[in-house]
C-alpha cells in the first residue's frame, strides 16, 4: 500500500471507515450474486473441504498446540 493511502487511512474518521467497509461488503455481495450456480457450488465445496481438513488435523493430533497452550495457561493461573 502506498504511503499516501496509508496517510489517508490514518486520517479517516470511524464513520468514513465504516462507510468504506460497507461499500466493500456490498460489492462482494453483488459479485457473489452475479456468479453462476457452478461458481457458487465451487466456492461452497472449497469451504467444506477446508473445514474437513481442519477437523482431520484436530482428530489426527496435528493441531495440538492450541490445546497445549490452553492447559499450560490453565496450570499457570491455578
N, C-alpha and C positions, 0 to 999 in steps of 0.2 A: 504494500500500500504506500502511496506517495506521501511525502511529508505534508503537503498541502491538505490532502484529505484527512490525514490524522489530526491536523490542527483544527480542521472544521469539525471533526467528531468531538474533540475536546470542548469546543465552544458551544455545541448544540445543547439545547435545553432538554429536559426529560420529555416534555411534550413533543418536541421535534423528533426525538429518538423514537418514541412510541409510534408516532405517525409514520416514520420511515419503516419501522419494523412491520407495521400493519400493512403498508403497501407491498412490502416484500412477501408477506404471508398471502395476501390477495393474489399476487402474481403467481405464486406457487400453486394456489388452488385452481386458478384459471388454467394454468399449464396442465395440471393433472386432469381437469375436466375435459380438456381438448384431446387428451390421449385416447388411443384406441383401447378396446377391451383387451387386446393382446398385450399392449404395453402395461396396462393396469395389472393383468394377471402375472406378467413377468415380474413386476415390482413386488407384488404380494408374495410371489413364490420366493423371491430373494429374501424377503423379510422372514418368512417361515424357516427357510434354510439357515439363516443366521441365528435364529432363536434355537433351532435344533442343535446346531453346533455348540452354542453356549451351554445348553443343558448337558450335552455329551461331555464337554470339558469338565463340568462340575461332577458328573457321575464318575468319570474316569479318574478323578482326583488331580486333574491338570490345573485346577483353579483353586488350590488350597490356600494360597497366600492371603486372600481376604479373611478366610476363616481363622488362620493362624494369627493374623493381626488382631482380630476380634478377641480371641482368647488371651493373647498377650496383653491387650489393653485392659481386659476384664481382670486379669491377675494383678496388674499394677494398681488398679483402682480399689481392689479389695483389701 
